[in-house]
C-alpha cells in the first residue's frame, strides 16, 4: 500500500518525506485554505514547492465545476510539474473531464466519492485514482472502510486499473483497516502516519536494552 500525506503544509510534507515512507501528496481547497495560501499565483507556486519536495504524485484540485473550466484548470495545473495529478470531483462534468484527461495519458484523481456507483464511473472513465472519503462516511454512520473493501473487490473482479486511494483518513486505525481490505493508497494526516510507530512494548524494550547496556558499556 502506498502512503500519501493529506496536507498542504510544507513542513509536514518534508517531515513525512524525510521518514522515507512517502509516496505522494494530496491536497484540496480546504487544505490550501488551512495553510492560508491566498491568490492563484501563490497557490500554483505552492503546488510546485510540494512537487519539488516529494518528486512523486501530487494531487491538485480544480475549482471549476463546469467541463470547459475543468479542462482549462486541469491543463494549467498539469503544466506546472510532471508530478501533478489532476483532481476532479465525481460529478457528471468531472467524470467527462476524467475521461478527457485519461485519453490524453494524463493522471487524474476522482474525488468526493461516497458510493460504489460513483467509483464504477470513475474507473470506467479511466481515473488513475479514485478517492472514497472514509472518515466522512463514518461521520454519517456508514462504513468508510466497508466502501473501500467493496470498491477493491469490484475493481479486482472486473480488472479495473484505477487505484483505490482511501481519503479522509482520520487516525491510525483507519490506515490499518484500509491496509487489511486492500486499498492501493491511503492518504493520511502526518499524525496518523506517525501513530503507526507507537507501541509501549517498543518503548519499554528500548529502555531496558539501554539500561542493560549501561551495565556492560
Ligand atoms: O482526503 C480528503 C480529506 O482531506 C478530507 O478529510 O477530515 O475533512 O474528511 P476530512
Boltz pocket constraint, residues with backbone or C-beta under 6 A from the ligand:
constraints:
  - pocket:
      binder: B
      contacts: [[A, 6], [A, 26], [A, 28], [A, 31], [A, 133], [A, 135], [A, 136], [A, 167], [A, 168], [A, 169], [A, 170], [A, 187]]
      max_distance: 6.0
